[in-house]
Amino acid sequence: MRKSLIATAAALTLFGVSAAQAQTTVIERNAPDTVVVDRPSTESKSVTVKDHGDGCVSKTVRTENDEGDTKTVKKETCD
């Protein structure tokens, strides 16, 4: 009785291992190639550099796109 119980447990273990292997799924995706289109820059850009004379310099960059949106960045450095 004990030998048949061990044999049954071994058979169930092997069945479980083979069932787990049967559930392996491989998914392949064929993504389209990336297309890069270079367009000329249509932004207008103005740069202002101001030297304060005490070792500090401020630089202001203002950009504007075709739609009229503006962005201004100011950076000040001191030595």
C-alpha positions, 0 to 999 in steps of 0.5 A: 500500500505504501509503495503504491502511494509513493508511486501515485505521488511521484506520478502526480508530481511528474504530471504537475511538472509537465503541465507547468511546462505546457503553459509556457507562452511566447509572445512576439510583437512586430513593431513598425520601424521608427520614422524620424522626420527632420523639420527646419526650426521655425522658432524665433530665439533672442538671447540677452547677456548682461554683465553687471560689472561685479563678476555677475552675468545674467543671460536671458533666452526667449523663444517663440514658436509658430503658434505664438507661445513664448518661453523665457529662461533667465540664468545668473552666474556670479564668480 
